[in-house]
Amino acid sequence: MPSKRKGKSRRRFVLIISTLLLLLFGGMMFYKWIAYRKAKLTRYKEFGIAIPDGFGIHGIDVSRYQHLIAWEEVKKMEVWNIKMGFAFIKATEGIGNMDPQFRRNWQKCRENDIIRGAYHFFIPTKDGKLQAENFIDKVKLRPGDLPPVLDVETKLSASPAALRREVKRWLDVVEEHYGVKPIIYTNADFYRQYLGVDFDQYPLWVAHYYEPRQPRIGRPWHFWQHNDSGQVNGITSKVDFNVFNGDSASFRALLVPGAPEE
């Protein structure tokens, strides 16, 4: 009799745990459905910011802070003949972290025919090679994607020389793996103060907000993040806006022509 009671108790315990897990899974799915529906119904009459003149290719950059995105609504939005032609998506940070929205954003962006790019948020006090390996492990580039991006915007306690050394290690490892020169993202002041001529051969994505015509930086640049308070259909929070410095031919020439096997 004791063994039968123990067996029944085990089965009851397993049933309770299974039921709780099922309820938890159902709750998560319901929450995601609510979040997606809210994003899908998010509409704006305009982008809510001043758009600089003279640029034909516009885009956004996103991370978990934009929550669940309805990418089909991003794709369809058009104001003043301006549409979102590309999106930079946060992939990784440091030596082991991945943005929780990356996989979904990466897939849905491609499914909706928006040119996509992935970026890594650099931690200056961590090993550059290990950070590069974290990015490579998570990001599988395909032909037609934008080159990989290194987001470096703080030095923390690292010396300028150590910062530059680890940045260069990340760039070298990533370039060797993907066979394409990475893009550096940073703000205009940080580039001048800590990076400068040592990195002038890399494509630059520069952040310089609220300038009316172009960023104030004394070297060529490819992308300009000109505002951090834009609004786009399908996204419930504010989002960064960017422009590409060139025509459609030069934009296509920048894209990845080939990539390692997935």
ZIKA-V606059 format. One record per backbone hydrogen bond with DSSP energy under -0.5 kcal/mol. CO is the residue of the C=O (numbers start at 1). NH is the residue of the N-H. If there is no record, write none. Layout:
# ZIKA-V606059
co:CO nh:NH
co:CO nh:NH
This chain:
# ZIKA-V606059
co:1 nh:5
co:2 nh:6
co:3 nh:7
co:4 nh:8
co:5 nh:9
co:6 nh:10
co:7 nh:11
co:8 nh:12
co:9 nh:13
co:10 nh:14
co:11 nh:15
co:12 nh:16
co:13 nh:17
co:14 nh:18
co:15 nh:19
co:16 nh:20
co:17 nh:21
co:18 nh:22
co:19 nh:23
co:20 nh:24
co:21 nh:25
co:22 nh:26
co:23 nh:27
co:24 nh:28
co:25 nh:29
co:26 nh:30
co:27 nh:31
co:28 nh:32
co:29 nh:33
co:30 nh:34
co:31 nh:35
co:32 nh:36
co:33 nh:37
co:34 nh:38
co:35 nh:39
co:36 nh:40
co:37 nh:41
co:39 nh:42
co:39 nh:234
co:41 nh:43
co:42 nh:234
co:47 nh:231
co:50 nh:52
co:52 nh:55
co:56 nh:58
co:57 nh:244
co:58 nh:85
co:58 nh:86
co:59 nh:242
co:60 nh:88
co:61 nh:240
co:62 nh:90
co:63 nh:66
co:64 nh:67
co:69 nh:71
co:70 nh:73
co:70 nh:74
co:71 nh:75
co:72 nh:76
co:73 nh:77
co:74 nh:84
co:79 nh:82
co:82 nh:79
co:83 nh:58
co:83 nh:85
co:85 nh:115
co:86 nh:60
co:87 nh:117
co:88 nh:62
co:89 nh:119
co:91 nh:99
co:92 nh:121
co:93 nh:96
co:93 nh:97
co:97 nh:93
co:99 nh:102
co:101 nh:105
co:102 nh:106
co:103 nh:107
co:104 nh:108
co:105 nh:109
co:106 nh:110
co:107 nh:111
co:108 nh:112
co:109 nh:114
co:110 nh:113
co:113 nh:115
co:115 nh:87
co:116 nh:146
co:117 nh:89
co:118 nh:149
co:119 nh:91
co:119 nh:92
co:120 nh:122
co:120 nh:151
co:121 nh:94
co:122 nh:124
co:123 nh:126
co:127 nh:131
co:128 nh:132
co:129 nh:133
co:130 nh:134
co:131 nh:135
co:132 nh:136
co:133 nh:137
co:134 nh:138
co:135 nh:138
co:135 nh:139
co:138 nh:140
co:139 nh:141
co:142 nh:145
co:145 nh:256
co:148 nh:183
co:149 nh:120
co:149 nh:151
co:150 nh:152
co:150 nh:185
co:151 nh:122
co:151 nh:153
co:155 nh:158
co:159 nh:163
co:160 nh:164
co:161 nh:165
co:162 nh:166
co:163 nh:167
co:164 nh:168
co:165 nh:169
co:166 nh:170
co:167 nh:171
co:168 nh:172
co:169 nh:173
co:170 nh:174
co:171 nh:175
co:172 nh:176
co:173 nh:177
co:174 nh:178
co:175 nh:179
co:182 nh:203
co:183 nh:150
co:184 nh:205
co:185 nh:152
co:186 nh:207
co:187 nh:191
co:188 nh:192
co:189 nh:193
co:190 nh:194
co:190 nh:195
co:191 nh:195
co:191 nh:196
co:195 nh:198
co:196 nh:199
co:197 nh:200
co:199 nh:202
co:203 nh:184
co:204 nh:206
co:204 nh:222
co:204 nh:223
co:205 nh:186
co:206 nh:208
co:206 nh:225
co:207 nh:188
co:208 nh:211
co:215 nh:217
co:222 nh:245
co:223 nh:206
co:224 nh:226
co:224 nh:243
co:225 nh:208
co:226 nh:210
co:227 nh:241
co:230 nh:239
co:232 nh:235
co:234 nh:70
co:239 nh:230
co:240 nh:61
co:241 nh:226
co:241 nh:227
co:242 nh:59
co:243 nh:224
co:244 nh:246
co:247 nh:251
co:248 nh:252
co:249 nh:253
co:250 nh:254
co:251 nh:254
co:251 nh:255
co:252 nh:255
co:256 nh:144
